[in-house]
Amino acid sequence: MSGRGAAFFDLDRTLMSGSSGAQFGRAAYRAGLVSRAQVTRWGIDHLRFRLRGATDQDTDALVALVNELLRGVPERTLRRMVPDLLEGILPRIYPQMLAEVRSHQDAGRPAFIVSAASNGVVELLARVLDMEGGIGTRYEVDEEGRYTGRLIGGLNYGALKIEPMRRFADEHGIDLAQSWAYSDSVSDLPMLELVGNPVVVNPDASLARVAADRGWPVMRFEKLGRTIAAAGALGVATLLGGGSAIARRRNAARPRAVRSRR
């Protein structure tokens, strides 16, 4: 098709540091939807995700858990969680990636988020970041305004991102061959291959090998290892809402652990 190019950004570990799912867990705990033990397990999973990324099995397990969690919950309950959720996500947006978004916009290319996170959250986050839109996972709601525990069109993850992106491109007059896509995970290889200009960001080992073989640009600026390990206990406490003040004091007292190396 003939049209303008655009830029598509994965969310977790690409546009933001870590997992938006971990921030959902914190907000869900504060809303009384999950127990302290469950959100602590999510905090540990979050640290594991920061170190090695997510596997398909991890994702399947998360989908089953979230579907069970949401079944019968009023849609309004999740809408009321959004401010708390954004409070956890926004400080984790990489400044380097936001600069990349702005660069595309200034060149006349609209910028979109493509994520397995809830479509409502993805679209709202895109508006807050002054991006042009987003594509996320859609959850079914019944006539009484309660979640059924079923997905509409499946999880927006891996190869299942392709068809929504194609439809989105058709609806917005976007030429995918002239577009960019950004992701950290080999699970998003189909998304990266769909566009003419793939870029990998803080890639997992498998995606790093693909990028090296194909000569794709690589952006690296997240330092892991000891920084993550030292922050582990603090991270779980922060997820539970008890460590935020400590985190702010520690962050104010030391230089940032994330710097651009482009």
C-alpha positions as CSV (number, residue, x, y, z in Angstrom):
1,M,0.0,0.0,0.0
2,S,1.0,3.6,-0.5
3,G,1.1,5.8,2.6
4,R,3.2,7.3,5.3
5,G,5.5,5.5,7.6
6,A,4.9,5.2,11.4
7,A,6.8,4.0,14.5
8,F,5.5,1.1,16.6
9,F,6.9,0.6,20.1
10,D,6.6,-2.5,22.4
11,L,6.0,-1.4,26.0
12,D,7.7,-3.7,28.5
13,R,11.5,-3.5,28.6
14,T,11.4,-1.4,25.4
15,L,9.5,1.9,26.0
16,M,9.7,1.3,29.8
17,S,12.0,-0.4,32.2
18,G,10.7,-3.7,33.5
19,S,7.1,-5.0,33.2
20,S,3.8,-3.1,33.2
21,G,2.3,-6.3,34.6
22,A,4.3,-5.8,37.8
23,Q,2.7,-2.3,38.1
24,F,-0.7,-3.8,37.5
25,G,0.0,-6.2,40.4
26,R,0.8,-3.4,42.7
27,A,-2.3,-1.5,41.7
28,A,-4.4,-4.6,42.0
29,Y,-3.1,-5.2,45.5
30,R,-4.0,-1.7,46.6
31,A,-7.5,-2.2,45.1
32,G,-7.9,-5.4,47.1
33,L,-8.0,-7.7,44.1
34,V,-5.0,-9.8,45.0
35,S,-3.2,-10.9,48.2
36,R,0.1,-9.8,49.6
37,A,1.6,-13.2,48.8
38,Q,0.4,-13.1,45.2
39,V,1.9,-9.6,44.6
40,T,5.1,-10.7,46.2
41,R,5.4,-13.6,43.8
42,W,4.7,-11.1,40.9
43,G,7.5,-8.9,42.3
44,I,9.9,-11.9,42.1
45,D,8.7,-12.7,38.6
46,H,9.3,-9.0,37.7
47,L,12.9,-9.2,38.7
48,R,13.3,-12.4,36.7
49,F,11.7,-10.7,33.7
50,R,14.2,-7.8,34.1
51,L,17.1,-10.3,34.0
52,R,16.0,-12.7,31.2
53,G,12.7,-11.5,29.6
54,A,9.5,-13.6,29.4
55,T,9.0,-17.0,27.8
56,D,5.9,-18.1,26.1
57,Q,5.1,-20.4,29.1
58,D,5.4,-17.4,31.4
59,T,3.0,-15.4,29.2
60,D,0.4,-18.3,29.0
61,A,0.5,-18.6,32.8
62,L,0.0,-14.9,33.2
63,V,-2.9,-14.8,30.8
64,A,-4.6,-17.6,32.7
65,L,-4.0,-15.9,36.0
66,V,-5.3,-12.5,34.9
67,N,-8.4,-14.0,33.2
68,E,-9.3,-15.8,36.4
69,L,-8.5,-12.6,38.4
70,L,-10.8,-10.4,36.3
71,R,-13.7,-12.8,35.9
72,G,-16.8,-11.1,37.4
73,V,-14.9,-7.9,38.3
74,P,-16.7,-4.6,37.3
75,E,-15.0,-2.7,34.5
76,R,-15.3,0.4,36.7
77,T,-12.9,-1.2,39.3
78,L,-10.1,-1.3,36.8
79,R,-10.8,2.2,35.6
80,R,-10.3,3.4,39.1
81,M,-7.0,1.6,39.3
82,V,-5.6,3.5,36.3
83,P,-4.1,6.5,38.2
84,D,-2.2,4.1,40.5
85,L,-1.1,2.0,37.5
86,L,0.2,5.1,35.7
87,E,2.0,6.2,38.8
88,G,4.0,3.0,38.6
89,I,4.6,3.1,34.8
90,L,5.4,6.7,34.0
91,P,8.6,7.0,36.1
92,R,9.9,3.9,34.3
93,I,9.6,5.3,30.8
94,Y,13.1,5.4,29.3
95,P,14.0,9.0,28.4
96,Q,16.0,7.6,25.5
97,M,12.9,6.0,24.1
98,L,10.7,9.0,24.6
99,A,13.3,11.0,22.6
100,E,13.1,8.4,19.9
101,V,9.3,8.8,19.8
102,R,9.7,12.6,19.5
103,S,12.2,12.2,16.7
104,H,9.8,10.1,14.7
105,Q,6.9,12.6,15.3
106,D,9.1,15.5,14.3
107,A,9.9,13.7,11.1
108,G,6.1,13.4,10.4
109,R,5.7,9.8,11.5
110,P,3.0,9.0,14.1
111,A,4.1,6.8,17.0
112,F,2.1,4.0,18.5
113,I,2.4,1.5,21.4
114,V,1.9,-2.2,20.7
115,S,1.6,-4.3,23.8
116,A,0.0,-7.3,25.5
117,A,-1.2,-4.9,28.2
118,S,-4.9,-4.0,28.4
119,N,-6.0,-1.9,25.3
120,G,-7.5,0.7,27.6
121,V,-4.3,1.2,29.5
122,V,-2.2,1.2,26.3
123,E,-4.4,3.9,24.7
124,L,-4.5,6.0,27.8
125,L,-0.7,5.8,28.2
126,A,-0.3,6.8,24.6
127,R,-2.4,9.9,25.2
128,V,-0.5,10.8,28.3
129,L,2.8,10.5,26.4
130,D,1.4,12.5,23.5
131,M,1.7,9.6,21.1
132,E,-0.8,9.0,18.4
133,G,-2.4,5.8,19.7
134,G,-2.0,2.2,20.9
135,I,-2.9,-1.4,20.3
136,G,-3.4,-3.7,23.3
137,T,-5.2,-6.8,24.5
138,R,-9.0,-6.5,24.6
139,Y,-10.9,-8.1,27.5
140,E,-14.6,-9.0,27.1
141,V,-17.1,-7.3,29.2
142,D,-20.7,-8.6,29.7
143,E,-23.9,-6.6,29.6
144,E,-23.6,-5.8,33.3
145,G,-20.2,-4.2,32.8
146,R,-18.2,-7.1,34.3
147,Y,-15.2,-8.9,32.9
148,T,-16.0,-12.4,31.6
149,G,-12.4,-13.7,31.8
150,R,-12.3,-14.0,28.0
151,L,-10.1,-12.2,25.5
152,I,-11.3,-10.6,22.3
153,G,-9.0,-11.7,19.5
154,G,-6.5,-13.3,21.8
155,L,-3.5,-11.9,23.7
156,N,-1.7,-9.1,21.8
157,Y,1.6,-11.0,22.1
158,G,4.2,-12.4,19.7
159,A,2.8,-13.4,16.3
160,L,-0.7,-12.3,17.4
161,K,0.4,-8.7,17.2
162,I,0.7,-9.0,13.4
163,E,-3.0,-9.0,12.4
164,P,-4.0,-6.1,14.7
165,M,-1.0,-4.1,13.3
166,R,-2.0,-4.8,9.7
167,R,-5.6,-3.7,10.4
168,F,-4.4,-0.6,12.3
169,A,-2.1,0.3,9.4
170,D,-4.9,-0.1,6.9
171,E,-7.2,2.1,9.0
172,H,-4.6,4.8,9.4
173,G,-3.1,4.8,5.9
174,I,0.3,3.6,7.2
175,D,2.8,1.9,4.9
176,L,4.5,-0.8,7.0
177,A,7.4,-1.1,4.6
178,Q,8.3,2.5,5.4
179,S,7.7,2.1,9.2
180,W,9.8,1.4,12.3
181,A,9.3,-1.1,15.1
182,Y,11.1,-1.4,18.4
183,S,11.2,-4.4,20.8
184,D,13.4,-6.1,23.3
185,S,12.3,-9.7,22.9
186,V,12.6,-12.5,20.3
187,S,8.9,-13.2,20.8
188,D,8.4,-9.9,18.9
189,L,10.4,-11.1,15.9
190,P,7.2,-11.2,13.8
191,M,6.4,-7.6,14.7
192,L,10.0,-6.5,13.8
193,E,9.9,-8.4,10.5
194,L,6.6,-6.8,9.6
195,V,8.2,-3.3,9.1
196,G,10.9,-2.0,6.9
197,N,13.0,-0.7,9.7
198,P,13.3,-3.0,12.8
199,V,15.2,-1.7,15.8
200,V,16.0,-3.9,18.9
201,V,16.2,-2.3,22.4
202,N,18.0,-3.9,25.3
203,P,17.6,-7.2,23.6
204,D,17.4,-10.7,25.1
205,A,20.1,-13.1,24.0
206,S,18.1,-14.6,21.2
207,L,17.1,-11.3,19.7
208,A,20.6,-10.0,20.0
209,R,21.8,-12.9,17.9
210,V,19.1,-12.2,15.2
211,A,20.0,-8.5,15.2
212,A,23.7,-9.3,14.7
213,D,23.0,-11.8,11.9
214,R,20.7,-9.3,10.1
215,G,22.6,-6.1,10.8
216,W,19.7,-4.5,12.6
217,P,20.3,-1.4,14.8
218,V,20.6,-2.1,18.5
219,M,19.9,0.3,21.3
220,R,21.4,-0.6,24.7
221,F,21.2,1.5,27.8
222,E,19.8,-0.8,30.6
223,K,22.4,-2.1,33.1
224,L,21.3,-5.2,34.9
225,G,23.3,-7.8,37.0
226,R,24.3,-6.4,40.3
227,T,22.1,-3.4,40.2
228,I,19.0,-5.6,39.8
229,A,20.1,-8.1,42.4
230,A,20.8,-5.3,45.0
231,A,17.4,-3.8,44.3
232,G,15.5,-7.1,44.6
233,A,14.1,-6.8,48.1
234,L,13.5,-3.1,47.7
235,G,11.6,-3.8,44.4
236,V,9.2,-6.2,46.1
237,A,8.6,-3.8,49.0
238,T,7.9,-1.0,46.5
239,L,5.3,-3.2,44.7
240,L,3.5,-3.6,48.0
241,G,3.5,0.1,48.5
242,G,5.8,0.1,51.5
243,G,9.1,1.0,49.9
244,S,8.3,4.0,47.7
245,A,9.6,6.5,50.1
246,I,12.8,4.6,50.7
247,A,13.2,4.2,46.9
248,R,12.8,8.0,46.4
249,R,15.4,8.7,49.0
250,R,17.9,6.2,47.6
251,N,17.3,7.4,44.0
252,A,17.9,11.0,45.1
253,A,21.2,10.0,46.8
254,R,22.9,8.2,43.9
255,P,23.4,8.6,40.2
256,R,20.9,7.0,37.8
257,A,21.7,3.3,36.9
258,V,20.4,3.8,33.3
259,R,22.4,5.9,30.9
260,S,22.3,6.2,27.1
261,R,25.1,4.4,25.3
262,R,24.0,5.2,21.8
